[in-house]
Amino acid sequence: MKPVILIAAIDNDRGIGLRGSMPWKIPGEAKYTAQRTLRTSSPDMINALIMGRKTYESLPPHRRPLPGRHSLVITSRSIGEPVGVATSVDEALRVCGEMSDVESIFVFGGAEIYSQALAAALPDTLLISNIPGHYGCDTFLDPIPSTYRLERTSNHKHGTVMVRHETYVRDFGKE
Ligand SMILES: NC(=O)c1ccc[n+]([C@@H]2O[C@H](COP(=O)([O-])OP(=O)(O)OC[C@H]3O[C@@H](n4cnc5c(N)ncnc54)[C@H](OP(=O)(O)O)[C@@H]3O)[C@@H](O)[C@H]2O)c1
């Protein structure tokens, strides 16, 4: 089984989005997300990103699909772009699981996709970046289920912003 990793950034209200976009612009944090999702153990391997249609469409047209990773967009419609689509989180995971060059599968958002993945305890690991402050978001990450336990934390300063990175792992004793 390939590792399934949920990656999300939240503010102090668990907010993740505002009017269909990211609520903050923190270049160092965007770079962290890119580096973490690009990293593989060998140059022959690549990671996959599974994301909801709204998150995919929130990316600038010239930046989608994001380079260096397989993208799979979850949608019930035809989106008319050269990117793989799936009709459910389960199907997206199955398709990525069958790709021989895919090392890890990242659950990339947004809220609907995070919610479905967390409700079914599909991710093995959660990478949560805590952005300090209240951004008046309209889209939120569900509370982290008790089936996950906090394994480690680290602090990263991006300019004047101190971001706390948390890593949660699924606790098999609680499943
Ligand atoms: N802070 C972060 O780390 C982070 C990360 C990612 C995204 N975001 C933000 O999150 C927001 C978007 O989140 P969102 O919850 O509104 O949208 P989303 O989860 O990105 O996409 C929702 C869409 O996904 C499709 N979908 C969801 N579940 C499905 C299912 N079971 N079967 C088939 N299709 C399904 C539907 O597309 P169709 O309508 O086409 O059927 C639905 O409209 C944006 O503001 C974005 O910037 C934040």
The ligand as a Gaussian input file, in Angstrom:
#p B3LYP/6-31G(d) Opt

LIG

0 1
 N       -5.470000      25.762000       3.187000
 C       -5.234000      24.684000       2.452000
 O       -4.328000      23.903000       2.743000
 C       -6.085000      24.419000       1.242000
 C       -5.808000      23.318000       0.421000
 C       -6.654000      23.090000      -0.676000
 C       -7.708000      23.933000      -0.934000
 N       -7.930000      24.995000      -0.130000
 C       -9.070000      25.886000      -0.347000
 O      -10.261000      25.133000      -0.183000
 C      -11.297000      25.760000      -0.947000
 C      -11.982000      24.730000      -1.821000
 O      -12.560000      23.722000      -1.004000
 P      -14.061000      23.214000      -1.280000
 O      -14.439000      22.296000      -0.163000
 O      -14.924000      24.386000      -1.550000
 O      -13.938000      22.427000      -2.657000
 P      -13.091000      21.137000      -3.107000
 O      -13.123000      20.099000      -2.029000
 O      -11.778000      21.574000      -3.625000
 O      -13.938000      20.657000      -4.375000
 C      -15.302000      20.344000      -4.228000
 C      -15.754000      19.661000      -5.499000
 O      -15.142000      18.366000      -5.568000
 C      -16.043000      17.466000      -6.178000
 N      -16.400000      16.405000      -5.246000
 C      -16.302000      16.407000      -3.900000
 N      -16.681000      15.220000      -3.410000
 C      -17.031000      14.456000      -4.471000
 C      -17.486000      13.124000      -4.616000
 N      -17.652000      12.316000      -3.540000
 N      -17.750000      12.662000      -5.858000
 C      -17.564000      13.447000      -6.938000
 N      -17.108000      14.730000      -6.878000
 C      -16.859000      15.214000      -5.643000
 C      -17.265000      18.264000      -6.583000
 O      -16.967000      18.737000      -7.887000
 P      -18.111000      18.923000      -9.015000
 O      -18.970000      20.038000      -8.521000
 O      -17.329000      19.241000     -10.237000
 O      -18.830000      17.602000      -9.101000
 C      -17.240000      19.409000      -5.601000
 O      -17.943000      20.551000      -6.050000
 C      -10.628000      26.880000      -1.740000
 O      -10.801000      28.099000      -1.054000
 C       -9.162000      26.480000      -1.721000
 O       -8.282000      27.579000      -1.889000
 C       -7.135000      25.254000       0.952000

